[in-house]
Amino acid sequence: MIPSSNNFYKTIYIALFKLSLLLSIHSVNANQNVANPPQNFQEQYGQKADPGPQVPANIANQQYIPKTILNIIISGNKLVDTQAILNKIPYKIGEKFDPRKTRQLIHNLYFDLKRIRDVKLLGELVGADGLNLHVKIKEKHVLKEIKFLNKKGKVISEELDKKINLQEIPALDQEELKRLELIIKNVYSAKNFHQAIITSELKVDTDGRAIAIFNVEEGPISKVKRICFVGNENISGRELKKLIFTREDWILGILDGAGSLQKERLESDKHLLEQYYQSEGYMKAKVTKADVDMDPETKNFTVTFHIKEDDLYKVKSVKAPGNDILKDEYLVSRLPIKPEDFYSRKKIIDAIKALELMWGDLGYVFAHIEPSIQPNDEDNTVDIAFYAELGEKIFLNKINIIGNKKTKDKVIRRKIMMREGELITNRKKELSKYGIESLGYFDPRDGVNWKITRLDKNTANLDLILKEVKTGHAGIKLGFGGSVQSLTAANSGFSLSGELNDTNLFGTGMTLSLNATLAKGEQNIIFNITDPWLFDMPITGALDIYHKRPTYGEFRNLRPVHEKTTGGGITLGFVSPRLYNSQILFRFGGDKVRYETRPEIMFLPMDKRCFIPQYQKIIDRLFVGGSYFWFETHVGQDRKNHPMHTSKGYKWNICSKFGIPSLHCNIGYFKMDFDFNWYTALIGVNDLVLRFHTYFGYVKKLRNKYVPYRELFHIGGPASVRGFLFGQVGPQFCGDSIGGSKAFFTNVELVFPITHDFNIKGVAFYDGGTGWDNPYTNLCPSQIEKNTFNYRHAVGFGFRMMNPVPVRVDWGFKLDRRKKWNETPSEVHFGMTYDW
């Protein structure tokens, strides 16, 4: 029996004053809540509480003299070490006995050791001022094994083992089995076995060890087959069903969890429905209850939400006092809620966030916005005011960077827009976070966060909390398909490549890339090292060395063309974080191009053979060898929030390139292109991202020189317009892509994660574009097809996977198929390259 607090202490006082040899001080069943004994004992246990010994007034009023603990005696323990028990007892030999520590003693033994069922604390008075403490223990049974017995085995024991961790249950008793039964019941309920019956037994061996056996009868699967709404007069049930977690079962419910009844989610569903109504003008709307009814025959559920819509309310006035710092009218004009709008809880929350950002940009980062909402029930209007408690402007004391195990502090601080002693503003915090995320060294979901710690009324520290991700990769992979980055990569066969890459070399922010590729008729070795902060200054320096042996084999009428290109280049320029990652780069290098044999025409249709000499002249100009220098300029800006998992921002680049021939070389050209990418999140931060990409290109030969095949534009394929083959949307000679001097294409994509870690993403896309105007048209003008601007487009879908190997698949469907050119309705593009 658990005594009340007063009787408990009176018992101790009487015992000490009478100097009895043995007195029960405290006895408790450890399974009960020892920290909070019941207030109404009779109500909880069905019996009257023992009022305890009656204390004579003359004894109760005497002064209590604490006794000294002479010894602590442990008994009853067989499996738990005595010293382990002593370590958890808050009493020490030689100190005065304090009855208030008894609760802590019982709590320590029961919850820390996890092997004790009952504890009794007894006091034995020794002499006039001494006391021996006796701690009597009843142990639980040591758990030897847990067995799950079910006939159908639809919920396997491995899943239950995850929920019931044996390492955390070293011992148990019969009462604890009931708690474990509830856990198992919840596991089966999550699998839609809501009628599962769980029974248990505890078998104890002769050595005192126990085996817990749980018998499970799954019963039928029960799912939500119907969701109803009562009282929704103005908003359709179809619209409301889109808002809630609970969904009706359907044929593919196994994939998205539809049909599963999670009763704890019903409260969230009620809250979501209320929020939606209150954001649509129904200020006093309530979801009064959610009923769950089971069909006695099918055992399936019908969920009914009862809604009280009430009246629509409109906003009558909006106020936002500027505290003599900003004009009231300016603040109101920046708010998303206006007079005559329907009342919206969401817009009020957005207005509070907007005001916090505006005041935060002025240095009031601890500004508190208190909304005042005054409804007028007579005309169903609302007066809204947003009062700001600004406090003091906050200045930065110092920035602490936490979590960067690899990345050096200086690499991160380059992206931080604030310095010690400066005013802290929300804008600078967001820009700094944006820049750090754009490095790509940290987790895209929640890898960069600010935490502010106020030191006094005017200063604060900022903690930058980071979570790094892997930036290096080394390995060998088998690839297939063309490149999504190069418009001239026609190879679509298998390839074997080895790579060593790191975008954050030794944590310095440098990029190292070494790739070697072996494919049918193709061998490439490419080395690049880039330092975006050369000499610790915002100067970009890079070195490229390469030997490429590409094969152009996508011809119907030519033998495969084997090219050898050896060269390299040096890059110098700068990227300015303070100018939103604007960049200017200058590249200078040289290439030596050779061909094993002269490209030859292998076959032409009978009616085209008379054009063999003209076609050969075109081929000779497309595949001309020699050594030449090149000079490039790049001007652009990268404001993406992440280099791989981009959800907002944009990137643009304008590139111009001069091919300058050396002596006895016929290669000479000028090329310019413009590339633009824009991203925005449509749902959540990364749940659905819209990507818009457009490209313009132009190339021109210099005087009597030639533009090589790889510098012309071959539109169609995974790098430009999917749903078409390489070069299919541009100038052709008898079905062979000969490239255009002008190009335009655009891509619109909806990107969504399939897995939580972004390892797999889905894509739906629209592509359109064309290439036109081959520079050698004059050699055979009548036989060059698709040489004029002819916009082609396609739609499709695909997916991207990063690990364990990169895989990308796109299936594009032509919207304007041309049967006269023997075009197929669709094309599947499969590649094993990174595309994020």
Order of alpha helices (4+ residues) and beta strands (2+ residues): alpha-beta-alpha-alpha-beta-alpha-alpha-beta-beta-beta-alpha-beta-alpha-beta-beta-beta-alpha-alpha-alpha-beta-beta-beta-alpha-alpha-beta-beta-beta-alpha-alpha-beta-beta-beta-beta-beta-beta-beta-beta-beta-beta-alpha-beta-beta-beta-beta-beta-beta-beta-beta-beta-beta-beta-beta
